[in-house]
Amino acid sequence: MSKNADYTRMIQSKRWKVLRKKKISANPICEDCMVKGIVEPATEVHHIIPAETAVDVDEMEGLMFDYDNLRSLCAECHVSAHVLIGSRKKENVQENCRRVTERFAKRYF
């Protein structure tokens, strides 16, 4: 999970839990597996455009709670999706840290 306080606050909110439940209820089968002809229950909700890529908190909130920015996935496909976008690569982690610093500076300076 992210170390970003804004992201953590949003992902733990009732609003997110309701939206997540709505997405999995609407798409209970993993969307990636379904494309491959496999029927696997969706247990995860993935942001197509990662909320942490936002330049400010308002944009992050927009990405976080945009139903059209979500995919229902099984745990294995969710991990694969993050590997594919390189969300854990050193460069991407550093870029996320830079954005956090910028958001902090905008908010407090």
N, C-alpha and C positions, 0 to 999 in steps of 0.2 A: 504494500500500500504506500501511497505517496506520503512524503514528509511535509508536503505543502499544507499549511493550516487551513487555508480557504477550501481546498479540495477535500480535506478530511472532514471539515464541518459540513460541507454539502453532501458528501457520500454517506454520512451518518444521519442525515436529516430525515424526518418523516416524509417530506416531499419526495426525496429520492427513493425511499422504500416503497412508497405508493406507486411511483412511476415504474420502478423495476418490476414490481408485481404485475402491473398492467401489461408491460412488455412481454414478460414470460407467459402470462395468461393468454395473450393474443397470439404469441408464437412459441408454443411449448416444445417444439422440436428444434434442435440445433440447425440454424440456417445454413451453416457451412456443410454439415453432414448431409442435409437434405439435398444440396446441389450434387453431392456424390452418390445419391441414391441410398443413403444410410439413414435409418431412423434412430436417433439418439436424443434423449430428453435434454432440453436446454436447462442448465443450472446457473448460468452466468449471463450478465448483460454487459456488452462491450460497447464503448463509445467509438464510433467510426473515426471521428476527428477527436483525438484525445483532449479532454477538458484542460489538461495542464499546458497545452500549447497556446492557450489564450494569453493575450498581452495585458489584460486587466481582469479584475474580478467580475465585472459585468459580462464580459465576453465569456469568461469561464462558466458563469452561471447559465448563460445562453446555451453553451455546448453541453453542459451537464444535464440540463432538463429538457433538451430538444428530443422529443420522441423519435423524430426522423433521423437522429444521429445515433440510434441504438440498434444493436443486433443481438438476438438471443443465440447463445452458444453453449456448447458443452464445455466442461473444464479443459479438455485437451485442445479443442479448437480455440479457446480463449488464449491459452498459452501460445499456441501457434500464431495467432493474430498479433500478439505482442512481439514475438520473435520476428515476424515478417516486417513490422513497422520499425523494429529496432528500438523499442521504447526503453530497453535496459542497457543499450550501448552507452559507453562512456561519454561520447560526444552529445548524445541526446539528453543524458542526465545533466551534463554541464549546461546545456542550453536551457533546460527546465529551471535549473538553479539561477541562471542569469535572468530569466523572466520573473522568477520569484523576487529577486532583488529589485528589479525594475518596478514591479507592482508595489513593493514595500516603499520604495523611494517616492512613487507617485502619491501614495496614501499619506505618508508622514512628512514629506519635505516640500 
